[in-house]
Amino acid sequence: MDIDDPRVEENLNELTGILAKTGDANFIRKLLYGLLTHAEIADIAARWALVKALKQKIPQRKIAHDLGISLCKIVRGSRELKKPESVFQKIFTSEYSSAECAKELSP
């Protein structure tokens, strides 16, 4: 499927709805391992690690070296992190507490 295919949004909406309702990290982990290849899992983990490293103000070239990822991916993460309404901003602010996460995930 290409990103322009309407089925992408349809299926992504369905999957995110399932993930939001579960509230069970172990279930989500098993689902991801069932859906994705080991390389895709590693890529997602590396992207999350790069966002956390950027938040800690680690230089981009060091992140690229340490995680073995391209500067293009790091620049993308940096741009997303700088957006005021970014989901990353919500995750990293104290306002987005565990209680709020649990409330949003509950069915």
Secondary structure, DSSP 8 states (H G I E B T S, - for coil): --TTSHHHHHHHHHHHHHHHHH--HHHHHHHHHHHS-HHHHHHHHHHHHHHHHHHTT--HHHHHHHHT--HHHHHHHHHHHHSTT-HHHHHHSTTS-HHHHHHHH--
